[in-house]
Amino acid sequence: MAITPPEERLWWKEPLARMEVMWISIAFVWGLVMFFTMVYWHIDGQQNLSNEAYRISPDAFAEKVEAFAAEYTVREEGDTGIPVVRPPAGGDAYMLGRLWEWWPILELKKGESYRLHLSSLDWLHGFSLQPANINIQVHPNYEMVLTVTPDEAGVYSVVCNEFCGIGHHQMVGRIHVVE
């Protein structure tokens, strides 16, 4: 119920008050400003990733990652013997998400660009690369490809930021960036 109901029952036929026109105009102009700001940040602000997506079966992607790991493994880490894989500079790097790990660990060279291929074998996972602030959803049946150029040496953390089940909080991975 309105505070002061309109005198006519057909309120939509009443002329707009000057104050209403002003607020509608402000909201419209603000909407235009926000729209063009998003376009500007995408083009000039490098705020959004330009990535590619291809359909692929989880089994086919798993085979690609296994072959990649077999060819470029340099050592193993941890109690479970997770392979650390060093792809050639400027080449393709593969990483898969599955309950509840990112596999394998990558070792990339600082200042070199890599095409990073990501996919999930089971559920929707989030790929959040910190501190690089890269954030992408990784779906089963899709191979996401993005170009990364690490600019600082160190250990980057890969965190799943899409709830994927009971072990979600343990789903972490690593990317080592070396000089």
C-alpha positions in Angstrom: 0.0 0.0 0.0 1.4 3.4 -1.0 1.8 6.2 1.6 -0.3 8.5 -0.6 -2.3 6.4 -3.0 -3.0 8.0 -6.4 -6.2 9.8 -6.8 -6.9 7.9 -10.0 -7.1 4.1 -9.9 -5.3 4.0 -13.3 -2.0 5.4 -11.8 0.1 4.5 -14.8 -1.8 7.0 -16.9 -0.8 9.9 -14.6 2.0 12.1 -15.7 5.4 11.6 -14.1 6.4 14.1 -11.4 9.6 16.1 -12.1 11.4 14.3 -9.3 10.6 10.9 -10.8 11.9 12.0 -14.2 15.1 13.2 -12.6 15.8 9.9 -10.7 14.9 7.8 -13.8 17.3 9.9 -15.8 20.1 9.6 -13.2 19.6 5.8 -13.1 19.7 5.5 -16.9 22.8 7.6 -17.2 24.5 5.7 -14.4 23.6 2.4 -16.2 25.3 3.7 -19.4 28.4 4.8 -17.4 28.7 1.3 -15.9 28.2 -0.4 -19.2 30.9 1.5 -21.0 33.2 1.2 -18.0 33.0 -2.6 -18.3 33.8 -2.4 -22.0 36.7 -0.1 -21.3 38.1 -2.3 -18.6 37.9 -5.4 -20.8 39.7 -3.7 -23.7 42.2 -1.4 -22.0 42.3 -2.5 -18.3 43.2 -6.1 -19.1 40.7 -7.1 -16.5 39.2 -10.1 -18.2 41.0 -13.1 -19.6 40.9 -13.8 -23.3 40.6 -17.5 -23.4 39.5 -20.3 -25.7 37.2 -23.2 -25.0 36.9 -26.5 -26.9 34.7 -29.6 -26.4 36.7 -32.6 -25.3 35.8 -35.8 -23.4 37.3 -36.2 -20.0 39.1 -39.4 -21.1 40.7 -37.7 -24.1 41.9 -34.8 -21.9 43.3 -37.2 -19.3 45.2 -39.0 -22.0 46.7 -35.6 -23.2 47.7 -34.7 -19.6 49.2 -38.2 -19.0 51.3 -38.0 -22.2 52.4 -34.4 -21.3 53.5 -35.5 -17.8 55.3 -38.6 -19.1 57.3 -36.5 -21.6 58.2 -33.5 -19.5 58.4 -34.7 -15.8 61.6 -33.5 -14.1 61.0 -34.8 -10.5 58.3 -35.9 -8.1 57.1 -34.0 -5.0 55.4 -35.0 -1.8 54.5 -38.4 -0.2 52.2 -39.3 -3.1 54.9 -38.6 -5.8 53.0 -35.9 -7.7 55.1 -35.2 -10.9 56.6 -31.8 -11.4 56.4 -31.1 -15.1 58.5 -28.5 -17.0 57.1 -27.8 -20.5 59.3 -26.1 -23.0 59.3 -22.3 -22.8 56.6 -20.9 -25.0 54.9 -24.2 -25.3 51.7 -25.9 -24.0 51.1 -26.8 -20.4 48.3 -29.1 -19.2 46.7 -29.3 -15.8 43.5 -31.2 -14.9 41.2 -30.9 -12.0 39.6 -34.0 -10.4 38.3 -34.8 -6.9 40.2 -33.3 -5.0 43.5 -32.2 -6.7 45.0 -30.2 -9.4 47.4 -32.5 -11.3 50.4 -32.3 -12.1 52.5 -29.6 -10.6 53.9 -27.3 -13.3 57.3 -25.6 -13.4 57.3 -22.6 -15.7 60.1 -20.2 -16.6 59.7 -16.5 -15.6 59.0 -14.1 -18.4 58.0 -16.9 -20.9 54.4 -17.3 -22.2 52.7 -20.6 -22.0 49.3 -21.8 -23.3 47.7 -23.4 -20.2 45.1 -26.1 -21.0 42.7 -26.8 -18.2 39.8 -29.3 -17.8 37.9 -31.2 -15.2 37.5 -35.0 -15.2 34.4 -35.0 -12.9 32.7 -31.9 -11.6 32.8 -28.1 -12.1 35.9 -26.8 -10.4 37.3 -23.3 -10.0 40.9 -22.5 -11.0 42.2 -19.6 -9.0 45.9 -18.8 -9.5 47.3 -16.7 -6.7 49.0 -14.2 -6.5 48.4 -13.7 -10.2 44.7 -13.2 -9.6 43.6 -15.5 -12.5 40.2 -17.0 -11.9 38.3 -19.3 -14.2 35.7 -22.0 -14.1 36.8 -25.4 -15.3 34.0 -27.6 -16.7 34.1 -31.3 -17.6 33.8 -31.8 -21.3 35.5 -28.5 -22.1 39.2 -27.7 -22.5 39.9 -24.1 -21.4 43.0 -22.6 -22.9 44.5 -19.4 -21.6 47.9 -17.7 -22.1 49.9 -17.1 -19.0 53.2 -15.2 -18.7 54.6 -15.5 -15.1 56.4 -12.2 -14.2 57.7 -13.2 -10.8 59.6 -16.2 -9.6 58.2 -18.2 -6.7 55.5 -20.7 -5.9 52.0 -19.9 -7.2 49.0 -21.5 -5.5 46.2 -23.1 -7.4 43.0 -23.2 -5.4 39.6 -24.6 -6.3 37.0 -21.8 -5.6 33.9 -23.7 -6.7 32.4 -26.0 -4.1 33.0 -29.5 -5.4 32.2 -31.8 -2.5 33.5 -33.0 0.8 37.2 -32.6 -0.1 36.9 -29.2 -1.7 38.9 -27.5 1.0 41.9 -29.7 0.2 41.8 -29.2 -3.5 45.0 -27.2 -4.1 47.8 -27.3 -6.6 51.1 -25.5 -7.3 52.9 -23.9 -10.1 56.6 -23.2 -9.6 58.1 -20.3 -11.5 61.8 -20.3 -11.9 64.3 -17.8 -13.2 
